């Protein structure tokens, strides 16, 4: 019987030992390699975010300057002006940036539900209820929205205050302050995601009482302002937005007077508290694509005299 020479046996054991050592080292190194790759990805993402932020802020500053220039050139705001056109994609080293500017006063301001005056609050509740009727939506939650915004903890009929929310899961308190974003409505009793998504094109959250710009508002928003604004009347106002925008509220009265609307009714509807032909608040969305990443900056802008201010902004990563 042949036996393995001692020297070859030792070489085989040594080779097996080397293979074992290599396997162990590979097992130990793989998690370290994964961590290193993750660190590289995080570093690239952070770099991309910083680059995108710098570009988006620059784009925002350009828009603010454009709005300031627009105010110097015209006392009205309408959809034929340069600010209302989509900003084309502008290339930069490694990516591109583009944006959209929306007249925030083309939408109903949810924060007006929190006014202290009872009569004015009832009027606002009627406006938001009419919006839902126009959109054929069931919206029994507007009193709860008013309670969420107002500063007291006394629930109104059909509303809900902190005592109600503290008994829910998760527990929470009514904000008792103005909304920063309509997305906060998800916290309010009765508001469902499908209804909120259907309402978002027509509502906004602004820090002050704001009239609706008749030069930019949609027909459903105009119809919500008053039962006098039938679908036909609202559509006739919308038709002028891209052909002959209104320069004065008196022109709106002239159009509505042709439909047998009385002067008393016109005075309640066509006044500076309800309607306007110009805008102070704008919502800006700018999106930067850099390398394989996409970032979106949302900004609330306000024109105040000879300057344009950024009241609020937040950055989000967009899925490619």
C-alpha positions as CSV (number, residue, x, y, z in Angstrom):
1,X,0.0,0.0,0.0
2,X,1.4,3.3,-1.1
3,X,1.6,6.1,1.4
4,X,1.7,9.9,0.8
5,X,5.2,11.3,1.2
6,X,5.5,13.4,4.3
7,X,6.6,16.5,2.2
8,X,3.5,16.3,-0.1
9,X,1.2,15.8,2.9
10,X,2.6,18.9,4.6
11,X,2.1,20.9,1.4
12,X,-1.5,19.7,1.2
13,X,-2.2,20.7,4.8
14,X,-0.6,24.1,4.2
15,X,-2.7,24.7,1.1
16,X,-5.9,23.8,3.0
17,X,-4.9,26.1,5.8
18,X,-4.3,28.9,3.4
19,X,-7.7,28.3,1.8
20,X,-9.3,28.4,5.3
21,X,-7.5,31.6,6.2
22,X,-8.5,33.3,2.9
23,X,-12.1,32.3,3.4
24,X,-12.1,33.7,6.9
25,X,-10.5,36.9,5.8
26,X,-13.0,37.2,3.0
27,X,-15.9,36.7,5.4
28,X,-14.5,39.4,7.7
29,X,-13.7,41.8,4.9
30,X,-17.1,41.6,3.0
31,X,-19.1,43.5,5.7
32,X,-16.3,46.1,5.7
33,X,-16.5,46.4,2.0
34,X,-20.3,46.8,2.2
35,X,-19.8,49.5,4.8
36,X,-17.3,51.2,2.5
37,X,-19.6,51.1,-0.5
38,X,-22.5,52.4,1.7
39,X,-20.2,55.3,2.9
40,X,-19.3,56.1,-0.7
41,X,-23.0,56.2,-1.8
42,X,-23.9,58.4,1.2
43,X,-21.0,60.7,0.4
44,X,-22.1,60.9,-3.2
45,X,-25.7,61.6,-2.1
46,X,-24.5,64.3,0.3
47,X,-22.4,65.9,-2.4
48,X,-25.3,65.7,-4.9
49,X,-27.7,67.3,-2.3
50,X,-25.3,70.2,-1.6
51,X,-24.8,70.8,-5.3
52,X,-28.6,70.6,-6.0
53,X,-29.3,72.9,-3.0
54,X,-26.9,75.6,-4.4
55,X,-28.4,75.4,-7.8
56,X,-32.0,75.4,-6.6
57,X,-31.4,78.4,-4.3
58,X,-29.9,80.2,-7.3
59,X,-33.0,79.4,-9.3
60,X,-35.2,80.7,-6.5
61,X,-33.3,83.9,-6.3
62,X,-33.7,84.4,-10.0
63,X,-37.4,83.9,-9.8
64,X,-37.6,86.4,-6.9
65,X,-35.9,89.0,-9.0
66,X,-38.2,88.2,-11.9
67,X,-41.3,88.7,-9.7
68,X,-39.9,92.0,-8.4
69,X,-39.3,93.2,-12.0
70,X,-42.8,92.1,-12.9
71,X,-44.3,94.2,-10.1
72,X,-42.4,97.2,-11.3
73,X,-43.8,96.7,-14.8
74,X,-47.5,95.9,-14.1
75,X,-50.1,96.3,-11.4
76,X,-51.9,93.1,-12.4
77,X,-50.9,89.4,-12.5
78,X,-52.3,87.0,-15.1
79,X,-51.5,83.9,-17.0
80,X,-50.1,85.6,-20.0
81,X,-47.2,87.1,-18.1
82,X,-43.7,85.6,-18.1
83,X,-43.8,84.3,-14.5
84,X,-46.8,82.1,-15.4
85,X,-44.8,80.2,-18.1
86,X,-42.9,77.0,-17.1
87,X,-39.2,77.6,-16.7
88,X,-37.4,75.5,-19.3
89,X,-34.7,73.1,-18.2
90,X,-31.4,75.0,-17.7
91,X,-28.2,72.8,-17.9
92,X,-25.4,73.1,-15.4
93,X,-22.3,71.0,-14.9
94,X,-23.5,67.5,-14.2
95,X,-27.2,68.1,-14.4
96,X,-30.1,70.5,-15.1
97,X,-32.7,72.6,-13.2
98,X,-36.3,73.5,-14.1
99,X,-39.2,75.1,-12.3
100,X,-42.8,76.1,-12.1
101,X,-44.4,79.1,-10.5
102,X,-48.0,79.0,-9.4
103,X,-50.2,81.9,-8.2
104,X,-51.1,80.9,-4.6
105,X,-54.0,83.3,-4.7
106,X,-55.6,81.3,-7.4
107,X,-56.6,78.9,-4.6
108,X,-58.8,79.1,-1.5
109,X,-56.8,79.8,1.6
110,X,-57.7,77.2,4.2
111,X,-56.4,79.3,7.1
112,X,-59.3,81.8,6.6
113,X,-61.4,79.2,8.3
114,X,-59.7,80.1,11.5
115,X,-60.9,83.7,11.6
116,X,-62.2,84.8,15.0
117,X,-65.3,86.6,13.8
118,X,-68.2,84.2,13.9
119,X,-70.0,85.6,10.9
120,X,-66.9,85.7,8.7
121,X,-66.1,82.1,9.7
122,X,-69.6,81.0,8.7
123,X,-69.1,82.7,5.3
124,X,-65.8,80.9,4.9
125,X,-67.3,77.5,5.8
126,X,-70.0,78.2,3.1
127,X,-67.2,78.9,0.6
128,X,-65.4,75.6,1.3
129,X,-68.7,73.6,1.4
130,X,-69.6,75.0,-2.1
131,X,-66.2,74.0,-3.4
132,X,-66.9,70.4,-2.4
133,X,-70.3,70.6,-3.9
134,X,-68.8,71.8,-7.2
135,X,-66.3,68.9,-7.1
136,X,-69.0,66.4,-6.0
137,X,-67.0,65.5,-2.8
138,X,-68.3,64.7,0.6
139,X,-66.5,67.1,3.0
140,X,-68.1,67.1,6.5
141,X,-64.8,68.0,8.1
142,X,-64.6,71.8,7.5
143,X,-65.8,72.7,11.0
144,X,-63.0,70.3,12.4
145,X,-60.5,72.1,10.1
146,X,-61.7,75.5,11.6
147,X,-61.3,74.1,15.1
148,X,-57.8,72.8,14.3
149,X,-56.7,76.3,13.2
150,X,-58.5,78.6,15.6
151,X,-56.8,79.5,18.9
152,X,-59.3,78.2,21.4
153,X,-60.2,74.6,22.5
154,X,-63.9,75.0,22.3
155,X,-65.4,72.7,19.6
156,X,-68.0,74.2,17.3
157,X,-70.9,72.2,15.9
158,X,-69.5,69.3,13.8
159,X,-65.9,70.2,14.9
160,X,-63.2,68.6,17.0
161,X,-60.7,70.0,19.5
162,X,-57.9,68.5,21.6
163,X,-60.2,66.6,23.9
164,X,-61.3,64.5,20.8
165,X,-57.8,64.0,19.5
166,X,-56.3,62.9,22.8
167,X,-58.7,60.0,22.8
168,X,-57.5,58.9,19.3
169,X,-54.5,56.8,18.2
170,X,-52.0,58.3,17.9
171,X,-52.9,60.9,20.5
172,X,-52.3,64.5,19.5
173,X,-53.6,68.0,20.2
174,X,-55.3,70.4,17.9
175,X,-52.6,72.7,16.4
176,X,-54.6,75.9,17.3
177,X,-52.6,77.9,14.8
178,X,-52.5,78.5,11.1
179,X,-51.4,75.7,8.8
180,X,-48.0,75.9,7.2
181,X,-49.1,73.4,4.5
182,X,-52.3,71.8,3.4
183,X,-50.6,68.5,4.0
184,X,-51.2,69.1,7.7
185,X,-54.9,68.5,7.0
186,X,-54.1,64.7,7.3
187,X,-54.1,65.2,11.0
188,X,-57.7,66.6,11.1
189,X,-60.6,64.4,12.0
190,X,-62.5,63.2,9.0
191,X,-60.0,64.2,6.3
192,X,-59.1,61.2,4.1
193,X,-56.3,60.8,1.7
194,X,-58.4,60.5,-1.5
195,X,-60.5,63.6,-0.6
196,X,-57.3,65.6,0.3
197,X,-55.7,64.7,-3.1
198,X,-58.9,65.8,-4.9
199,X,-58.9,69.2,-3.0
200,X,-55.2,70.0,-3.3
201,X,-55.4,71.7,-6.7
202,X,-57.9,74.2,-5.3
203,X,-56.7,75.0,-1.8
204,X,-53.6,76.4,-0.2
205,X,-52.4,77.6,3.2
206,X,-51.3,81.2,3.4
207,X,-50.4,83.3,6.5
208,X,-52.8,86.2,5.9
209,X,-56.4,86.7,4.6
210,X,-56.1,86.7,0.8
211,X,-58.5,87.5,-2.0
212,X,-58.8,85.3,-5.0
213,X,-57.0,86.5,-8.2
214,X,-59.8,86.4,-10.8
215,X,-57.1,86.4,-13.5
216,X,-55.7,83.0,-12.4
217,X,-58.4,81.1,-10.5
218,X,-60.0,78.0,-11.8
219,X,-63.8,77.8,-12.4
220,X,-64.4,75.6,-9.3
221,X,-62.6,78.1,-7.1
222,X,-64.6,81.0,-8.6
223,X,-67.9,79.1,-8.2
224,X,-67.1,78.4,-4.5
225,X,-66.9,82.2,-3.8
226,X,-70.6,82.7,-4.3
227,X,-73.8,81.0,-5.5
228,X,-74.1,83.9,-7.9
229,X,-71.2,82.5,-9.9
230,X,-72.8,79.8,-11.9
231,X,-70.7,77.4,-14.0
232,X,-71.4,79.5,-17.1
233,X,-70.4,82.7,-15.4
234,X,-67.3,81.2,-13.9
235,X,-66.2,79.8,-17.3
236,X,-66.8,83.2,-18.9
237,X,-64.4,84.7,-16.4
238,X,-61.8,81.9,-16.9
239,X,-62.1,82.4,-20.7
240,X,-60.7,85.9,-20.4
241,X,-57.6,84.8,-18.5
242,X,-55.7,83.9,-21.6
243,X,-57.3,86.4,-24.0
244,X,-58.2,89.7,-22.2
245,X,-57.2,89.6,-18.5
246,X,-58.9,92.0,-16.1
247,X,-57.0,95.1,-15.2
248,X,-59.6,96.4,-12.7
249,X,-62.3,94.8,-10.5
250,X,-64.8,97.2,-12.1
251,X,-64.4,95.1,-15.3
252,X,-65.4,92.0,-13.5
253,X,-68.5,93.8,-12.3
254,X,-69.3,94.8,-15.9
255,X,-69.2,91.2,-17.0
256,X,-71.3,89.9,-14.2
257,X,-73.9,92.8,-14.5
258,X,-74.7,91.5,-18.0
259,X,-76.1,88.4,-16.3
260,X,-78.7,90.3,-14.3
261,X,-76.7,90.2,-11.0
262,X,-77.9,93.1,-8.8
263,X,-75.6,95.8,-7.7
264,X,-76.1,94.8,-4.0
265,X,-75.0,91.3,-4.8
266,X,-72.1,92.5,-6.9
267,X,-70.8,94.7,-4.0
268,X,-70.7,91.6,-1.7
269,X,-68.8,89.6,-4.2
270,X,-66.6,91.9,-6.3
271,X,-64.6,93.8,-3.7
272,X,-61.0,93.7,-2.5
273,X,-61.7,91.4,0.4
274,X,-62.9,88.6,-2.0
275,X,-61.4,89.2,-5.4
276,X,-58.3,90.9,-6.9
277,X,-56.5,91.2,-10.2
278,X,-53.0,91.0,-8.6
279,X,-51.1,88.6,-6.3
280,X,-48.8,88.8,-3.4
281,X,-48.2,85.1,-2.7
282,X,-46.7,82.6,-5.1
283,X,-45.7,78.9,-4.8
284,X,-42.5,77.9,-6.5
285,X,-41.4,74.4,-7.3
286,X,-37.8,74.0,-8.7
287,X,-36.3,70.6,-9.5
288,X,-32.6,69.8,-10.0
289,X,-31.3,66.7,-11.6
290,X,-27.6,66.0,-10.7
291,X,-25.8,62.8,-11.5
292,X,-28.3,60.1,-10.8
293,X,-30.2,62.1,-8.1
294,X,-33.2,64.4,-8.3
295,X,-34.1,67.1,-5.7
296,X,-37.1,69.4,-5.5
297,X,-37.3,72.7,-3.6
298,X,-40.7,74.0,-2.7
299,X,-40.9,77.7,-1.7
300,X,-43.6,80.1,-0.6
301,X,-42.8,83.5,-1.9
302,X,-44.3,86.8,-1.0
303,X,-44.0,90.1,-2.8
304,X,-43.8,92.9,-0.2
305,X,-43.4,96.4,-1.7
306,X,-40.2,96.4,-3.8
307,X,-38.9,93.1,-2.6
308,X,-39.8,89.4,-2.8
309,X,-39.4,87.3,0.3
310,X,-39.1,83.5,0.8
311,X,-41.4,82.8,3.7
312,X,-40.9,79.0,3.8
313,X,-39.0,76.4,1.8
314,X,-38.3,72.7,2.1
315,X,-36.1,70.3,0.1
316,X,-37.2,66.7,-0.9
317,X,-35.5,64.0,-2.8
318,X,-37.5,62.8,-5.8
319,X,-37.5,59.2,-6.9
320,X,-36.0,58.9,-10.3
